[in-house]
Amino acid sequence: MATPSGARGTARPATHNPHTASGDAPLILSGATVVLPTGTVHNGRVIIDGDKIIGAAPENAQVTDVTGHWLIPGFVDIHNHGGGGASFTSGTTDDVLTGIHTHRLHGTTTLVASTVTGDMDFLAQRAGLLSELAEQGDIAGIHFEGPFISPCRKGAHSEELLRDPDPAEVRKLIDAARGKAKMVTLATELPGGIDSVRLLAEHGVIAAIGHTDATYEQTVEAIDAGATVATHLFNAMPALGHRTPGPIAALLEDERITVELINDGTHLHPAALQLAFHHKGADRVAFITDAMDAAGFGDGRYMLGPLEVEVSDGVARLVEGGSIAGSTLTLDRAFKRAVTIDQLPVEDAVAALSANPARLLGMSDRVGSLEPGRYADLVLLDADFELKGVMRRGEWVVDPQLG
C-alpha cells in the first residue's frame, strides 16, 4: 500500500443536487458546445431522463444553463491498474471500488480493470473478484496484462512469474473471469502465442500485442490470426528501425489494429503521438491511463504486484532498475494535454477517449457518445478544458453546482 506525500486532484464529489436526472424530473443541459459523432454543435443541449440520454424534451424537464462549457462523453479507459491508493491487482473489493471512484472523479465513467503479472492461481482468484464487480456494473470487464509477455520487454512485471502463452493457461484465465474477460496482452511471438490469439478471438476477447520482442513479420502473423489492439504502442517493444521495423511499423500500418497511447508527457514524445495519429487516423487510437495506485493520490512508495515502485513528481518507476511502472495519469489530464499541448482537434481527442475504446469493448450502443439511447455518461469542461462536472448513469459524480 502507499505512503503518499500528498493528495492529488480538486474534483468535488457530488452531494445532494436538485439537478440530478435519475429518479427526478428529466434534465436539459443547455447552451454548451456539445461534441457528437456527427460533429460539434454550438449552443447545443443534452436531454437526460433517468440514466439515459433522450432525443426529445418532455414538458416537465428542468433546464440547467451550461453556456460557456463543453459537454463531451464520459471517458472509457480500457487499461487501468488502480488509483486513489488502491490496486486492482491486489486490493480488497473496497479498495477496487476506491480506485474506480477515483477515476470517476476525473471523468472515467467506464473502466476496464487491469491486472499485472502474477501466479496463475492468484490471477484466477483475482478474476473471480473482479468479475463480480463487472456483473454489478462497477467495471466493464477485466484486462490481463501478463503473465504471457516477453522477459526482454517485461517493464514493471516480475520476470520469475512470466510464462509462455500456453492456450490452456490462457483459457484458464478466461474461464475464471466468467465471461468478463475483455482483453489479454500477449507477446505473440512466444510459443503458443498465435494459437492463443486465435483462442481469444474465438471467445470474443481482445488479443492485444504488447510487452513484445516480435519482429515485423511475427507481428503481421499475429494480426492475421486475430489480434486487434497494440498495448501502449511504442512502450515495451523494440523501437522502429529502418532495416528491422519491428512491431511498431506493422501495428501502425494495419487498419485492423487500434493502438493504445499513454498521453502523460512521460511515456511518449509529442512527435510519437502525432506519428500514431497520422498513420492510424483518429478512429484507431485509444488513450489509456495505464494508471497504478498513485493516480489521483500522490507521490510515495507503492507495490505493483510483487514489485516496489517509487512515485516522484507524478512519475512512477521501479525502485529496482528504474523502469517506468505504469502512470499516475487520469483521463481528464490526457484530454487537456491532447487539445492544448498536442493541438489535436477536440473531436479527435473525444474519439480517442470515448468512442474508440467503447467500440473495442462492444459497448458503442451504450457508452462513448452523447447520442439518444446511450447512458447519461458525460463530462462538463470549462472553456480552458478544466473538468467541472462528471455525470454517470444520470447522476452527478462531480457536481458542477450550476443553475
C-alpha positions in Angstrom: 0.0 0.0 0.0 1.1 3.6 -0.4 2.8 6.0 1.9 1.9 9.1 0.0 3.4 12.6 0.5 0.3 14.4 -0.7 -3.1 14.1 -2.4 -3.9 15.0 -6.0 -6.9 16.5 -7.7 -9.5 19.0 -6.7 -12.6 17.3 -8.1 -15.6 17.7 -5.7 -17.8 14.6 -5.2 -21.5 15.1 -5.7 -23.7 15.7 -2.7 -27.4 16.3 -2.9 -28.2 18.2 -6.1 -31.7 19.2 -7.3 -30.5 18.9 -10.9 -29.9 15.2 -10.8 -31.6 13.4 -13.6 -32.0 9.8 -12.3 -35.2 9.4 -10.3 -36.3 13.0 -10.7 -37.6 15.2 -13.5 -35.8 15.0 -16.8 -32.9 17.4 -17.1 -31.8 19.6 -20.1 -28.2 20.8 -20.1 -28.4 23.7 -22.4 -26.1 26.2 -24.1 -22.9 24.1 -24.2 -20.6 23.2 -27.0 -21.6 19.6 -27.5 -19.3 17.1 -29.2 -21.3 14.5 -31.1 -20.2 11.7 -33.6 -21.7 13.8 -36.4 -19.8 17.0 -35.4 -19.6 19.7 -32.8 -22.8 21.7 -32.0 -22.5 25.2 -30.6 -25.3 26.3 -28.2 -26.4 22.7 -28.1 -28.2 20.7 -25.5 -28.2 17.2 -24.0 -31.5 15.9 -22.6 -31.4 13.3 -19.8 -34.2 11.2 -18.4 -33.3 8.7 -15.7 -30.0 7.1 -16.6 -30.3 7.7 -20.4 -29.9 10.4 -23.0 -33.1 11.0 -24.9 -33.9 12.9 -28.1 -36.9 15.0 -27.3 -37.5 17.1 -24.2 -40.5 16.2 -22.0 -42.7 19.1 -20.8 -41.7 18.6 -17.2 -37.9 18.8 -17.9 -35.7 21.1 -15.8 -33.2 23.3 -17.6 -29.7 24.0 -16.4 -27.7 26.6 -18.4 -24.1 25.4 -19.1 -23.3 28.2 -21.6 -19.5 28.6 -22.0 -18.8 25.0 -21.3 -18.0 21.8 -23.3 -20.1 18.7 -23.0 -18.3 15.5 -24.1 -19.0 11.8 -23.5 -17.7 10.2 -20.3 -14.2 8.7 -20.8 -13.7 5.0 -21.4 -10.4 3.5 -20.1 -9.6 0.0 -21.3 -6.2 -0.2 -19.5 -6.1 0.8 -15.8 -4.4 -0.9 -12.8 -5.8 1.3 -10.0 -5.9 4.7 -8.3 -6.7 6.5 -5.1 -4.0 4.5 -3.3 -5.7 1.2 -4.3 -4.7 -1.6 -6.7 -7.0 -3.6 -8.9 -4.4 -6.5 -8.8 -4.1 -6.9 -5.0 -6.7 -4.8 -3.3 -9.8 -5.8 -1.5 -13.2 -5.3 -3.1 -13.5 -2.0 -1.2 -10.0 -1.0 -2.4 -11.0 -1.7 -6.0 -14.2 0.4 -5.6 -12.0 3.2 -4.2 -9.9 3.1 -7.3 -12.9 3.1 -9.6 -14.4 6.1 -7.8 -11.1 8.0 -8.0 -11.1 7.7 -11.8 -14.8 8.6 -12.0 -13.9 11.9 -10.3 -11.7 12.6 -13.2 -14.3 11.7 -15.9 -13.8 8.0 -16.5 -17.3 6.6 -16.4 -16.5 3.3 -18.0 -13.4 1.4 -16.8 -11.7 -2.0 -17.5 -9.7 -3.2 -14.5 -6.2 -4.4 -15.5 -4.1 -6.9 -13.6 -0.3 -7.3 -13.6 1.7 -10.5 -13.9 1.2 -12.9 -11.0 1.0 -16.5 -10.2 -1.7 -18.2 -12.3 -3.8 -19.3 -9.3 -3.7 -15.8 -7.8 -4.7 -14.3 -11.1 -7.6 -16.7 -11.4 -8.7 -15.7 -7.9 -8.5 -12.0 -8.8 -10.5 -12.7 -11.9 -13.3 -14.1 -9.7 -13.3 -11.0 -7.5 -13.2 -8.6 -10.5 -15.9 -10.5 -12.4 -18.3 -9.9 -9.5 -17.7 -6.2 -9.8 -18.3 -6.4 -13.6 -21.5 -8.3 -13.0 -22.6 -5.5 -10.7 -21.8 -2.9 -13.4 -18.9 -1.3 -11.4 -16.4 -2.1 -14.1 -16.8 -3.0 -17.8 -14.6 -6.1 -17.6 -11.1 -7.4 -17.0 -7.8 -6.9 -18.8 -5.0 -9.4 -18.1 -1.6 -7.7 -18.8 0.8 -10.6 -18.2 2.0 -13.2 -17.4 2.2 -14.1 -21.1 4.8 -11.4 -22.0 8.4 -11.3 -23.1 11.1 -11.2 -20.5 13.0 -9.0 -22.9 10.3 -6.3 -22.7 8.9 -7.0 -19.2 8.8 -3.4 -18.0 7.3 -3.4 -14.5 6.4 -7.1 -14.4 8.1 -9.8 -12.3 10.3 -11.8 -14.6 10.2 -15.0 -12.5 6.4 -15.1 -12.9 6.4 -14.8 -16.7 5.3 -17.7 -18.8 4.7 -18.6 -22.4 1.1 -18.1 -23.6 0.0 -21.7 -23.5 -3.6 -21.7 -24.8 -4.7 -24.0 -21.9 -3.5 -21.4 -19.4 -4.9 -18.5 -21.3 -8.2 -20.4 -21.3 -7.9 -20.9 -17.5 -8.0 -17.1 -17.0 -10.8 -16.6 -19.5 -12.9 -19.2 -17.6 -12.0 -17.7 -14.2 -13.4 -14.3 -15.5 -16.8 -15.9 -16.1 -17.4 -14.1 -19.4 -16.0 -10.7 -18.1 -12.5 -11.0 -19.7 -12.3 -8.2 -22.2 -8.6 -8.2 -23.2 -5.4 -10.2 -22.8 -2.0 -8.7 -23.6 0.5 -11.2 -25.0 3.9 -11.3 -26.6 2.6 -13.3 -29.5 6.0 -14.4 -30.8 6.4 -16.7 -27.8 5.5 -20.4 -28.0 1.7 -20.7 -28.1 1.2 -17.1 -28.9 -0.5 -17.4 -32.2 -2.8 -20.2 -31.0 -3.7 -18.1 -28.0 -4.6 -15.2 -30.2 -7.0 -17.5 -32.2 -8.4 -18.8 -28.9 -9.1 -15.3 -27.6 -10.7 -14.2 -30.9 -13.0 -17.3 -30.8 -14.1 -16.3 -27.3 -14.7 -12.7 -28.1 -11.8 -11.5 -26.1 -9.4 -8.8 -27.4 -5.9 -10.1 -28.2 -3.5 -7.2 -27.6 0.1 -7.3 -28.8 2.3 -5.8 -26.1 5.4 -6.3 -23.9 6.7 -7.9 -27.1 10.1 -8.5 -28.8 8.4 -9.6 -32.0 9.7 -8.9 -35.5 7.7 -7.1 -38.1 6.8 -10.5 -39.8 5.8 -12.1 -36.5 3.5 -9.1 -35.7 1.8 -9.4 -39.1 1.2 -13.1 -38.4 -0.4 -12.2 -35.0 -2.7 -9.6 -36.6 -3.7 -12.1 -39.3 -4.5 -14.5 -36.5 -6.9 -12.0 -34.9 -5.0 -9.5 -32.7 -6.8 -6.1 -32.8 -5.0 -3.9 -30.2 -1.5 -2.6 -29.6 -0.9 -2.3 -25.8 0.6 1.1 -25.1 2.2 1.5 -28.5 6.0 2.4 -28.6 6.4 1.3 -24.9 7.7 -2.1 -24.0 8.5 -3.1 -27.6 11.5 -2.7 -30.0 12.0 0.8 -31.4 11.1 1.4 -35.0 14.1 0.6 -37.2 14.7 1.3 -40.9 16.1 -2.2 -41.6 14.3 -4.1 -38.9 11.0 -2.2 -38.5 9.8 -4.5 -35.7 6.2 -4.5 -34.3 5.6 -0.7 -34.4 5.5 -0.5 -38.2 3.2 -3.5 -38.5 0.9 -2.1 -35.8 0.8 1.4 -37.3 0.1 0.3 -40.9 -2.7 -2.2 -40.4 -6.2 -0.8 -40.2 -7.4 -3.7 -38.1 -5.3 -2.5 -35.2 -6.3 0.1 -32.6 -3.3 1.5 -30.8 -3.3 2.4 -27.1 -1.4 5.6 -26.2 -0.4 6.9 -22.7 -0.6 10.7 -23.2 1.0 11.9 -20.0 4.1 13.6 -21.4 6.4 10.9 -19.9 5.7 7.8 -21.9 5.6 9.5 -25.3 7.2 12.4 -27.1 4.6 14.5 -28.8 6.1 13.6 -32.2 5.4 10.0 -31.5 1.8 10.7 -30.7 1.4 12.7 -33.9 3.0 9.8 -35.8 0.4 7.5 -34.4 -2.5 9.7 -35.3 -1.1 10.4 -38.8 -0.9 6.7 -39.6 -3.9 5.3 -37.7 -6.3 8.2 -38.1 -8.4 9.4 -35.2 -10.7 6.4 -35.3 -7.9 3.9 -34.5 -6.3 5.4 -31.4 -7.4 4.8 -27.8 -6.0 7.0 -25.0 -5.4 4.9 -21.8 -4.1 5.7 -18.4 -2.1 2.5 -17.6 -2.7 4.0 -14.1 -1.3 2.4 -10.9 -2.3 3.1 -7.3 -0.8 6.6 -7.1 -3.2 8.0 -9.7 -5.3 10.7 -8.0 -3.4 10.1 -4.7 0.2 11.3 -4.5 3.9 10.6 -4.5 5.3 7.8 -2.3 6.2 4.1 -2.3 3.7 1.6 -3.7 3.6 -2.1 -4.7 2.8 -3.0 -8.2 2.2 -6.8 -8.0 5.3 -8.0 -6.1 7.5 -5.1 -7.2 8.1 -1.9 -5.3 7.5 1.4 -7.1 8.7 4.9 -6.2 6.4 7.8 -7.4 8.2 11.1 -7.6 6.7 14.2 -9.2 3.9 12.1 -10.5 6.2 9.7 -12.4 6.2 6.0 -11.3 9.4 4.0 -11.6 10.5 0.6 -10.2 12.7 1.0 -7.1 15.0 -1.7 -8.5 16.1 -0.9 -12.0 14.2 2.4 -12.6 11.8 1.2 -15.3 8.7 3.2 -15.8 5.9 1.4 -13.8 2.6 2.5 -15.3 1.5 6.0 -14.8 -0.4 8.3 -12.4 -2.4 9.7 -15.3 -6.1 10.4 -15.2 -8.0 10.8 -18.4 -9.1 14.4 -17.8 -5.4 15.3 -17.9 -4.8 13.2 -21.0 -7.7 15.0 -22.7 -6.5 18.5 -21.8 -3.0 17.7 -22.9 -4.2 16.4 -26.2 -6.1 19.6 -27.1 -3.8 22.2 -25.6 -0.3 20.8 -26.0 -0.7 18.3 -28.8 -3.1 20.6 -30.6 -5.4 17.7 -31.6 -8.9 18.7 -32.7 -11.3 18.3 -29.8 -13.3 15.8 -31.9 -10.2 13.6 -32.3 -9.5 13.6 -28.6 -13.1 12.7 -27.8 -12.9 9.8 -30.2 -9.7 8.5 -28.6 -11.0 8.9 -25.1 -14.6 7.7 -25.6 -15.9 6.4 -28.9 -13.0 4.2 -30.0 -12.5 2.4 -26.7 -16.3 1.9 -26.4 -16.3 0.3 -29.9 -13.4 -2.0 -28.9 -15.4 -3.2 -25.9 -18.6 -3.7 -28.0 -20.4 -1.1 -26.0 -21.0 1.6 -28.6 -24.7 1.2 -28.2 -24.5 2.1 -24.5 -21.5 4.4 -23.9 -18.9 6.5 -25.8 -21.2 9.2 -27.3 -23.9 11.6 -26.3 -26.5 10.2 -28.7 -30.0 9.3 -27.6 -30.3 5.9 -26.1 -26.9 5.9 -24.6 -26.3 6.1 -20.9 -26.1 9.6 -19.5 -22.3 9.5 -19.0 -20.8 12.9 -19.7 -18.0 15.3 -18.7 -18.5 19.0 -18.4 -15.4 21.1 -19.1 -14.9 24.9 -18.9 -13.5 26.9 -21.8 -10.0 26.0 -20.7 -10.8 22.3 -20.7 -10.7 22.0 -17.0 -13.1 19.4 -15.6 -16.1 20.9 -13.9 -18.7 18.1 -13.7 -19.0 14.4 -14.2 -22.2 12.5 -14.7 -22.5 8.8 -14.7 -25.8 7.0 -15.5 -27.7 10.2 -14.9 -26.2 11.0 -11.5 -23.6 13.7 -10.9 -20.3 12.2 -9.6 -18.7 15.6 -9.6 -21.4 18.2 -9.1 -20.8 21.4 -11.2 -23.1 23.4 -8.9 -24.7 25.2 -11.8 -28.2 26.7 -12.1 
